[in-house]
Amino acid sequence: LYFSAQEGILFFYHIKGLQYEMKICTDVLQPISSLISSPDYTVLLLVTDQGTVYTYKPAHSGEAVKLLDASRSCFLAADFLTPGNKYCVSVTISGEVQVWLLEDGTCFSKLNLDTEVHV
């Protein structure tokens, strides 16, 4: 079970029966608003309140890697573009939908909806 706290820390809880063990995985220093798991569970997308998107690979137990930064408009949501784990899609508050290459954060495609987006 992965869990995020307001402080921007990603926790992993290993639960077995009535016992559990908690591990701190990474700290992105910004409150995490959502966690999204890839279809094959090898990558997590961490979306922060400030609109930054990080990738975290649980099997590698390393730091989260900043994929996207909200330089112009805050990201409202992000998710994996399936099938596979090659791309993610994001939407900004201003209505811009973007497809990103997960490998290096390159913007592959974008579409402006010309409307403000709300959750």
Z-matrix of the N, CA and C atoms (Angstrom, degrees):
N
C 1 1.441
C 2 1.515 1 108.29
N 3 1.334 2 117.08 1 125.26
C 4 1.466 3 121.85 2 175.41
C 5 1.517 4 108.42 3 -101.58
N 6 1.320 5 115.62 4 141.52
C 7 1.453 6 122.74 5 -175.42
C 8 1.512 7 108.47 6 -143.12
N 9 1.325 8 117.37 7 140.86
C 10 1.465 9 120.24 8 176.64
C 11 1.518 10 109.67 9 -117.51
N 12 1.315 11 114.71 10 148.97
C 13 1.455 12 121.37 11 179.36
C 14 1.523 13 109.58 12 -109.78
N 15 1.305 14 116.51 13 163.68
C 16 1.461 15 121.95 14 179.82
C 17 1.523 16 112.69 15 -57.06
N 18 1.307 17 118.27 16 -27.70
C 19 1.458 18 121.64 17 -177.72
C 20 1.527 19 112.89 18 -76.10
N 21 1.313 20 118.83 19 -6.75
C 22 1.461 21 121.82 20 179.78
C 23 1.511 22 113.93 21 95.11
N 24 1.313 23 117.04 22 16.99
C 25 1.464 24 121.83 23 -179.05
C 26 1.527 25 109.29 24 -97.40
N 27 1.335 26 115.56 25 132.88
C 28 1.461 27 121.58 26 175.68
C 29 1.524 28 107.67 27 -98.59
N 30 1.329 29 115.62 28 123.48
C 31 1.462 30 122.41 29 179.74
C 32 1.521 31 109.91 30 -108.92
N 33 1.329 32 116.05 31 152.23
C 34 1.455 33 122.75 32 171.77
C 35 1.519 34 107.80 33 -121.68
N 36 1.329 35 116.32 34 125.83
C 37 1.455 36 121.59 35 175.92
C 38 1.521 37 108.39 36 -109.02
N 39 1.331 38 115.80 37 119.91
C 40 1.456 39 121.15 38 173.78
C 41 1.526 40 106.22 39 -96.53
N 42 1.326 41 116.63 40 113.36
C 43 1.458 42 121.85 41 -174.56
C 44 1.518 43 109.01 42 -111.38
N 45 1.328 44 114.66 43 127.95
C 46 1.471 45 120.79 44 177.26
C 47 1.522 46 107.49 45 -139.37
N 48 1.334 47 115.16 46 109.55
C 49 1.458 48 119.87 47 -176.77
C 50 1.515 49 110.23 48 63.65
N 51 1.323 50 116.32 49 -126.03
C 52 1.458 51 121.50 50 178.54
C 53 1.521 52 112.12 51 -95.44
N 54 1.311 53 117.67 52 2.57
C 55 1.465 54 122.63 53 -179.45
C 56 1.522 55 109.89 54 -102.70
N 57 1.324 56 115.66 55 148.36
C 58 1.453 57 119.58 56 173.76
C 59 1.520 58 110.10 57 -145.72
N 60 1.308 59 114.61 58 155.12
C 61 1.461 60 122.09 59 177.36
C 62 1.528 61 107.12 60 -129.25
N 63 1.328 62 116.76 61 132.31
C 64 1.452 63 121.60 62 -178.88
C 65 1.522 64 109.88 63 -107.46
N 66 1.342 65 115.69 64 138.53
C 67 1.456 66 121.58 65 178.95
C 68 1.527 67 107.99 66 -133.73
N 69 1.334 68 117.01 67 136.17
C 70 1.465 69 120.78 68 172.96
C 71 1.524 70 107.06 69 -85.06
N 72 1.337 71 116.03 70 123.73
C 73 1.463 72 121.09 71 -177.02
C 74 1.525 73 112.27 72 -90.66
N 75 1.336 74 116.30 73 -49.94
C 76 1.461 75 120.52 74 -176.07
C 77 1.519 76 108.87 75 -161.79
N 78 1.325 77 115.99 76 161.51
C 79 1.460 78 122.38 77 177.63
C 80 1.521 79 108.00 78 -130.09
N 81 1.329 80 117.85 79 116.96
C 82 1.462 81 121.33 80 -178.53
C 83 1.533 82 111.93 81 -96.65
N 84 1.322 83 117.24 82 0.42
C 85 1.469 84 123.99 83 173.99
C 86 1.527 85 114.07 84 64.35
N 87 1.320 86 117.66 85 14.05
C 88 1.470 87 123.56 86 175.52
C 89 1.522 88 107.09 87 -139.10
N 90 1.324 89 118.53 88 142.98
C 91 1.468 90 119.54 89 177.54
C 92 1.534 91 111.43 90 -56.69
N 93 1.314 92 116.30 91 132.46
C 94 1.463 93 122.51 92 -179.28
C 95 1.528 94 108.36 93 -90.16
N 96 1.340 95 116.16 94 123.37
C 97 1.462 96 119.92 95 -178.92
C 98 1.524 97 112.65 96 -92.30
N 99 1.346 98 117.34 97 -27.30
C 100 1.464 99 118.32 98 177.17
C 101 1.528 100 111.13 99 -156.02
N 102 1.328 101 113.68 100 151.44
C 103 1.474 102 124.03 101 175.50
C 104 1.516 103 106.92 102 -119.60
N 105 1.330 104 116.57 103 130.13
C 106 1.453 105 120.70 104 178.73
C 107 1.522 106 108.00 105 -127.32
N 108 1.316 107 117.02 106 128.03
C 109 1.459 108 122.12 107 179.61
C 110 1.519 109 110.28 108 -95.04
N 111 1.332 110 116.16 109 140.52
C 112 1.459 111 120.35 110 176.10
C 113 1.526 112 109.40 111 -67.09
N 114 1.323 113 117.81 112 159.19
C 115 1.464 114 120.89 113 -178.40
C 116 1.538 115 113.64 114 -55.96
N 117 1.326 116 117.66 115 -31.19
C 118 1.468 117 119.80 116 179.54
C 119 1.529 118 112.60 117 -100.31
N 120 1.319 119 117.42 118 9.29
C 121 1.463 120 124.90 119 175.69
C 122 1.526 121 114.38 120 63.77
N 123 1.324 122 118.32 121 22.75
C 124 1.467 123 120.49 122 -179.54
C 125 1.526 124 113.07 123 -95.25
N 126 1.333 125 117.17 124 -15.91
C 127 1.467 126 121.31 125 -177.70
C 128 1.527 127 109.10 126 -137.81
N 129 1.333 128 115.55 127 140.89
C 130 1.457 129 121.46 128 171.91
C 131 1.517 130 108.88 129 -112.95
N 132 1.324 131 116.82 130 137.60
C 133 1.464 132 121.30 131 169.26
C 134 1.521 133 106.69 132 -97.02
N 135 1.326 134 116.92 133 129.35
C 136 1.457 135 122.91 134 176.43
C 137 1.528 136 106.93 135 -111.03
N 138 1.312 137 117.73 136 117.48
C 139 1.462 138 122.03 137 179.26
C 140 1.519 139 107.02 138 -107.02
N 141 1.343 140 117.00 139 127.57
C 142 1.460 141 120.89 140 -177.28
C 143 1.522 142 111.33 141 -96.35
N 144 1.314 143 115.62 142 165.16
C 145 1.467 144 121.78 143 177.02
C 146 1.524 145 111.95 144 -61.49
N 147 1.334 146 117.22 145 -28.11
C 148 1.459 147 121.28 146 179.37
C 149 1.523 148 112.33 147 -83.44
N 150 1.339 149 117.49 148 -3.44
C 151 1.452 150 120.89 149 175.67
C 152 1.510 151 114.78 150 93.90
N 153 1.308 152 118.32 151 11.82
C 154 1.458 153 121.01 152 177.01
C 155 1.525 154 108.71 153 -88.93
N 156 1.335 155 116.51 154 142.30
C 157 1.463 156 121.56 155 179.15
C 158 1.522 157 108.46 156 -116.32
N 159 1.332 158 115.90 157 129.05
C 160 1.458 159 123.24 158 178.27
C 161 1.523 160 109.29 159 -116.95
N 162 1.338 161 115.88 160 153.85
C 163 1.462 162 120.61 161 169.50
C 164 1.518 163 107.77 162 -109.50
N 165 1.319 164 115.79 163 145.16
C 166 1.462 165 121.92 164 176.56
C 167 1.519 166 107.70 165 -137.32
N 168 1.334 167 115.96 166 129.58
C 169 1.464 168 120.94 167 179.84
C 170 1.529 169 108.60 168 -107.50
N 171 1.342 170 117.14 169 103.73
C 172 1.466 171 121.13 170 -176.29
C 173 1.525 172 114.35 171 -54.92
N 174 1.307 173 118.86 172 -36.51
C 175 1.472 174 120.87 173 -177.55
C 176 1.524 175 111.93 174 -67.84
N 177 1.327 176 117.21 175 -23.66
C 178 1.464 177 120.53 176 -177.80
C 179 1.523 178 112.61 177 -93.04
N 180 1.324 179 117.77 178 -12.36
C 181 1.465 180 123.71 179 177.88
C 182 1.523 181 113.16 180 46.30
N 183 1.304 182 116.99 181 37.08
C 184 1.454 183 120.68 182 178.71
C 185 1.506 184 111.57 183 -103.32
N 186 1.307 185 115.80 184 -161.30
C 187 1.450 186 121.71 185 177.97
C 188 1.525 187 110.42 186 -81.42
N 189 1.315 188 115.27 187 157.57
C 190 1.461 189 120.12 188 173.21
C 191 1.526 190 107.96 189 -71.76
N 192 1.326 191 116.07 190 144.44
C 193 1.462 192 122.08 191 -178.63
C 194 1.521 193 108.51 192 -109.13
N 195 1.333 194 116.41 193 127.01
C 196 1.465 195 120.38 194 179.48
C 197 1.521 196 108.63 195 -68.19
N 198 1.321 197 115.83 196 122.07
C 199 1.457 198 121.75 197 -179.47
C 200 1.523 199 110.82 198 -99.59
N 201 1.326 200 116.47 199 -48.97
C 202 1.456 201 122.40 200 -176.53
C 203 1.514 202 109.21 201 -131.85
N 204 1.325 203 116.17 202 142.92
C 205 1.451 204 120.60 203 178.34
C 206 1.518 205 109.04 204 -125.32
N 207 1.301 206 116.22 205 136.73
C 208 1.463 207 121.61 206 -177.87
C 209 1.518 208 110.04 207 -79.16
N 210 1.305 209 116.55 208 76.15
C 211 1.458 210 119.57 209 -178.18
C 212 1.528 211 111.71 210 -80.35
N 213 1.333 212 118.07 211 -33.29
C 214 1.468 213 120.59 212 -178.50
C 215 1.516 214 112.65 213 -112.14
N 216 1.304 215 117.46 214 -38.37
C 217 1.461 216 120.94 215 -175.53
C 218 1.523 217 108.63 216 -149.67
N 219 1.307 218 116.50 217 137.05
C 220 1.467 219 120.36 218 -176.61
C 221 1.525 220 111.73 219 -66.43
N 222 1.314 221 115.03 220 136.70
C 223 1.456 222 121.10 221 173.96
C 224 1.512 223 108.07 222 -73.54
N 225 1.295 224 116.34 223 130.02
C 226 1.451 225 121.96 224 179.81
C 227 1.521 226 110.55 225 -89.99
N 228 1.328 227 115.94 226 -38.14
C 229 1.459 228 120.52 227 -178.80
C 230 1.519 229 109.40 228 -157.38
N 231 1.325 230 114.69 229 157.62
C 232 1.465 231 121.62 230 175.95
C 233 1.517 232 108.04 231 -146.09
N 234 1.327 233 115.48 232 154.57
C 235 1.458 234 120.33 233 177.50
C 236 1.523 235 108.50 234 -159.03
N 237 1.316 236 115.84 235 165.44
C 238 1.457 237 121.05 236 177.09
C 239 1.515 238 109.29 237 -77.35
N 240 1.315 239 115.67 238 143.12
C 241 1.453 240 121.85 239 175.64
C 242 1.524 241 105.87 240 -95.87
N 243 1.317 242 116.79 241 110.59
C 244 1.460 243 120.63 242 -173.81
C 245 1.524 244 110.70 243 -96.87
N 246 1.301 245 119.25 244 157.87
C 247 1.463 246 127.00 245 5.74
C 248 1.528 247 111.86 246 -79.56
N 249 1.314 248 114.39 247 158.65
C 250 1.457 249 120.96 248 176.68
C 251 1.512 250 114.00 249 90.58
N 252 1.333 251 114.65 250 -176.80
C 253 1.459 252 122.59 251 -177.67
C 254 1.518 253 111.36 252 -123.10
N 255 1.305 254 117.86 253 26.54
C 256 1.457 255 120.43 254 -174.50
C 257 1.530 256 112.91 255 -85.43
N 258 1.338 257 117.01 256 -31.09
C 259 1.457 258 121.29 257 -175.21
C 260 1.522 259 111.39 258 -129.71
N 261 1.335 260 114.97 259 155.19
C 262 1.458 261 120.33 260 167.80
C 263 1.517 262 107.55 261 -128.54
N 264 1.318 263 115.35 262 160.60
C 265 1.458 264 121.37 263 179.15
C 266 1.528 265 107.13 264 -122.84
N 267 1.320 266 116.16 265 142.08
C 268 1.456 267 120.62 266 178.64
C 269 1.517 268 109.42 267 -134.32
N 270 1.331 269 114.67 268 159.49
C 271 1.461 270 120.41 269 174.75
C 272 1.524 271 107.16 270 -133.49
N 273 1.319 272 115.90 271 138.23
C 274 1.451 273 121.21 272 178.50
C 275 1.523 274 109.90 273 -97.98
N 276 1.310 275 116.25 274 164.75
C 277 1.460 276 121.43 275 177.86
C 278 1.520 277 110.51 276 -59.54
N 279 1.330 278 116.51 277 -34.09
C 280 1.467 279 119.99 278 -178.93
C 281 1.529 280 113.43 279 -76.68
N 282 1.350 281 118.09 280 -3.53
C 283 1.455 282 121.47 281 175.21
C 284 1.513 283 115.52 282 96.51
N 285 1.320 284 117.86 283 17.75
C 286 1.463 285 120.29 284 177.79
C 287 1.526 286 109.61 285 -93.06
N 288 1.330 287 115.46 286 121.34
C 289 1.469 288 122.02 287 177.15
C 290 1.523 289 106.98 288 -98.24
N 291 1.339 290 116.14 289 130.40
C 292 1.465 291 120.49 290 -176.82
C 293 1.520 292 110.26 291 -132.20
N 294 1.326 293 115.77 292 143.97
C 295 1.459 294 122.37 293 173.82
C 296 1.523 295 106.81 294 -109.38
N 297 1.339 296 116.11 295 128.52
C 298 1.456 297 123.12 296 -174.16
C 299 1.519 298 111.08 297 -119.07
N 300 1.307 299 116.19 298 144.66
C 301 1.452 300 122.17 299 172.35
C 302 1.525 301 107.34 300 -81.80
N 303 1.323 302 117.90 301 119.68
C 304 1.461 303 121.83 302 -176.22
C 305 1.529 304 113.06 303 -64.51
N 306 1.299 305 116.29 304 -28.56
C 307 1.460 306 120.87 305 -176.36
C 308 1.521 307 112.71 306 -59.31
N 309 1.344 308 116.66 307 -43.80
C 310 1.465 309 118.36 308 -175.60
C 311 1.528 310 114.22 309 -139.85
N 312 1.330 311 118.57 310 6.67
C 313 1.453 312 121.42 311 177.54
C 314 1.514 313 115.22 312 79.54
N 315 1.329 314 118.04 313 13.59
C 316 1.455 315 121.56 314 178.26
C 317 1.520 316 110.12 315 -69.21
N 318 1.329 317 116.31 316 131.60
C 319 1.463 318 120.63 317 176.50
C 320 1.521 319 107.99 318 -74.92
N 321 1.315 320 116.08 319 118.56
C 322 1.455 321 123.41 320 -175.91
C 323 1.525 322 111.58 321 -89.64
N 324 1.332 323 116.13 322 -35.98
C 325 1.459 324 120.60 323 -177.24
C 326 1.525 325 108.51 324 -161.08
N 327 1.339 326 117.04 325 153.03
C 328 1.461 327 120.06 326 175.29
C 329 1.516 328 110.88 327 -147.73
N 330 1.321 329 114.79 328 154.22
C 331 1.456 330 122.91 329 -179.09
C 332 1.516 331 107.55 330 -143.82
N 333 1.329 332 117.13 331 129.25
C 334 1.462 333 120.84 332 178.02
C 335 1.522 334 108.58 333 -97.21
N 336 1.344 335 116.40 334 122.44
C 337 1.455 336 121.59 335 -178.89
C 338 1.529 337 112.16 336 -80.44
N 339 1.322 338 117.19 337 -8.31
C 340 1.471 339 122.82 338 -179.41
C 341 1.534 340 112.90 339 56.20
N 342 1.323 341 116.32 340 34.67
C 343 1.454 342 121.36 341 176.05
C 344 1.520 343 108.68 342 -155.16
N 345 1.320 344 116.71 343 150.56
C 346 1.454 345 121.41 344 177.09
C 347 1.520 346 109.28 345 -73.96
N 348 1.332 347 116.45 346 140.59
C 349 1.462 348 122.06 347 -176.15
C 350 1.524 349 109.52 348 -108.34
N 351 1.342 350 116.73 349 139.29
C 352 1.465 351 123.09 350 177.50
C 353 1.521 352 108.97 351 -130.26
N 354 1.305 353 115.67 352 154.04
C 355 1.462 354 120.16 353 177.43
C 356 1.514 355 109.52 354 -87.24
